Amino acid sequence: VTGTLRLSAPYSAGPFFLDDLIAEFASQFPEVDVELIYDDNKVDLISSGLDAAIRSSTLLAPDTHAVPVGPDLTMTVVASPDYLARQSRPAQPTDLLDHDTIGYAFGHGGQLAPWVFDGADGSYSLQPKPKIVANDMRALLRYAKSGLGLTYVYREIARAEIDEGAVVEVLADQVPSMPRYSLNYLSKKNMTRRLRAFVDLAKR
């Protein structure tokens, strides 16, 4: 198992699971070099020269193979205690349309991520008009801590701030779990040994 394994992944995948996975892979297969590019944009595996891309289910490339990887993803809506003291606490998701919000944008800001909630008839999404838009959830959390509005992020990113009381969760019983990340690649038939080794390790 030799050569260079070229991967693309969203920034949030690193601290969740990918940094540990890459470290284990590099230890098990020392003859393989790894190039990991953190990027939240949708990628074309044919033209990019990548072996595989890790993406959320909303950014899966068509006609690719996909293997679920990483933990289950739980979302949360949070705001600072100061903001909630100044504004009415939302009791239902539609209340968010009257609040200042901080939104996540894929890539260069062209596509806003919807806020997904559980309803009586299943999941549905809202698209609050954001006061601030950024493509890094850690930045969204910092703005929320500063009292600038409500934001919708992975709970794992906000867990320490929630435990410290720096931000407060709202609508917690109405936010569903999201699908796991997927490891996408083009072909099983022509898969290199290094990619097969990485896929097998990711599955385990």
Disulfide bonds with the S-S distance in Angstrom:
none
